[in-house]
Amino acid sequence: MTSKTLLSGGCVLTLGAKTPNYTVADVLIDGSMVAEVGRGLRARDAVQVDATDTIVMPGFVDTHRHAWTSVFRNLGEGASVAGEPSPAAISDHFEPEDVYAATLIGLLGAVEAGITTVVDWSHERSDAGSEAAALQAHTDSGVRTVYATHDVHPDREAARLTEFAGPLTSIAFGSVLPADLGSVAGDWAAARQLGLRIHAHAGPQSSGSRVIADAAGQGLLGEDVTLVHPSGLDDADVDAIASSGASVSLAPSSEMAGGMGSPPIQQLIDADIRPGLGIDTERITPGDMFAQMRATISMQHATVFDLKLAGKAGVPHLMGTRDVIRHATVDGARVAGVGRLTGSIEPGMQADVIVLRTDRPNVFPINDPIGAVVWGMDTSNVDWVFVAGRALMRAGVLQADVPRARDLAVAARERMVAASGLAIGVAPRGDG
């Protein structure tokens, strides 16, 4: 069986540093790698995919997701446990099979949306059975993942989790940047001894004022740290991120809908800090990167127009589509800690590639390919998805046992409702 695939005749957005974008070109995948990008490629022993009327580009990188909450998609305020609307209130009721079901359906949804890398920040039950179940779902989904385990000591967990992890999953340390930095300094040092990247919640709900600047002053920040949800930044915080080389993950839809404050998009741009984008939890946000790109660029544009209306001088430039598409791909890969593997289509990179249809009425005719991806497309345009050269989606069809995944997700949700008293309301007909 051949391990080569030739994507022929598409508009190729490599988003690479050394390989240009092409109006029409071919991409040759050999095994798990991108072998060649260019015009008129030939490979008689390759599977031929006609990419005419498509955009071929790197898969999206989701830099922050809580996949275990996926059985509570779209609930918003429509559920409660003793007045608490968050599914986090019932995490103690999750059994390993529930963690597996929720994580699998979440990751398959990501694949169907053209996401080829997911940072899954785990804070479900931190027992061996649940972690093994989550990591098995990572493997079964076929997507590239970073599993950021939370609230456990890295010395005790890293080796065991690595045993559970599949070949496309790496282990990271999930943390919170608290006001009391001494409470995490030891764990961060241990994580670094093990070579683990640190993904830290640093939003206003978990961190005190100027905690990012204080963390930098104590030597905690570095290029191996990704700060998640860092809203409410002052100038000292922004300077600390820029000077330390730490990365930033924004989940704009979730942050605005969940009361975490406005994403500091313009502050980051002003300091030349290029964030990655994430979903966070699908309870209150769309699960695709098209929505996150539009939220990011729209938020920045609104900020600029507000400054203009206020008569301010030195108004920033509007963010362009070429910036935000990089936040969702190559910048996201760097933020996730996998920038040497994925994020662009260039020879020697892993073949994490998506093929997006341009012949659908929602984007046709194509006047600007990148503009079409950012402003016009949605999950209906996703046609093929490759991760490490393996086709996880073919001609619009997910290559997975979707009925099984659905049945498992429904069963898990029903167990949660029964075990926790979670009240899920369905709006009656006519109730807007």
Helices and strands as residue ranges (DSSP letters): E 4-12, E 22-30, E 33-38, E 47-50, E 54-58, E 60-65, G 67-72, E 79-80, G 87-93, H 96-112, E 115-122, H 128-141, E 144-150, H 154-164, E 169-176, H 182-193, E 198-201, H 211-217, E 225-228, H 235-244, E 247-250, H 252-257, H 265-270, E 276-277, H 289-309, H 321-327, H 330-336, E 353-357, H 369-371, I 372-376, G 379-381, E 382-387, E 390-394, E 397-398, H 402-420, E 423-424
